[in-house]
Amino acid sequence: MRRDGYRCRECIRFGKFKQGEMVHHAVPREDFPELQWEPWNLVTLCNQCHDRMHLRVSNELSQAGVDLATRILRSEGKDIGYLRELAQRRTEGARMV
């Protein structure tokens, strides 16, 4: 949060300066625990923006969450394969149910 000036990084994109209220894992820690403490994977968000990042029924990333993760991965020069692998894992999991 200190790195982000205690401001929501999504709101800043749209010229708003709203207080950050939590740290969001761009690439979900449940799926990639080895990335949970990587500074590039942590982003300060307000509650409203954080709610838009997840599908609350399943807690999976929403399209807004996928878009944010993609932007962060690309800006950091990281492989977006994490998101492809995440989608594949969840598709396989859905077929098993």
N, C-alpha and C positions, 0 to 999 in steps of 0.2 A: 504494500500500500504506500509505503514511503516513496518507492521508486516512481509511482504514478501520481505523486503529489496528493494522495488521499482523495483523488477525483475519479469518477467513473470514466473509464476509457471509451466506452461506447457513446456516452453523452457528449464527450469532447469531440468525437467525430462529427457531430451535428451542431457544433458551436454552443453546446450547453455545458455549464460547469456545475455539475451536481456532485455532492459528497459521495465518495465511495463507501459502501457499507459491508462489503465482503470481498473475498478473493475467490475467483472462479478458476478452475482448471480447464484450460482450453481443450486439451486432450484429456478425456476423463480418467481420473485416477483409479476408478474401479476397474477399468480395462487395461490401463498401463501404469501400474503402481510404481514402476521404475522411473517414471517421469514426474511424479507428484511434487517433487521439490526443485525441479528445474526452473530457474527464474523466468525463462522465456515462456513457460507453460502456465504461469500465474498471471492473472489480470484482475485489476480492481474494477468492481462493478457496483452500481447501486442495486437495490432490491428489485426494482422494476425491470432493469435490463437483465439481471440475473434470471428472473422468472421467464424472460423471453428466450433464454438459452437452452431451456430444458422442456421436454414434454413431461408434464407433471404426473401423468398416469404411469408412464414407464420409466421416467427419469433419464431417458435417452436424450441426446442432443437434438434440439429442434433444427430447422433449416438455418435459423439465425445463429445457433451455436456452431453448426458446421461451417458457416461462412466466417465466423470469428476465428475459429480454429485454423481454417485455411489461410486467412490473412496473416495470422501470427506465424504459422509454420513457414509461409513464403517469405515474410519479412525477416525471419531469423535464418533463412537459408536451410531450413529443415525439410526432410522428406515428407511429403503429404501422404506417403504410404501408410502412415498411422491411421489416417481416416479411411483409406480403402480397407485396411485390415479390420478396423472397427466395424465398418459396414458388413464385411464378410462374416465376422464372428456373430453379429446379431442376426444376419440372415440364416446362418447355420443353426443358431439357437432357436429361431422361430420355427424352423422345419422340424426340429426335434420334439417340439411340444405337441 
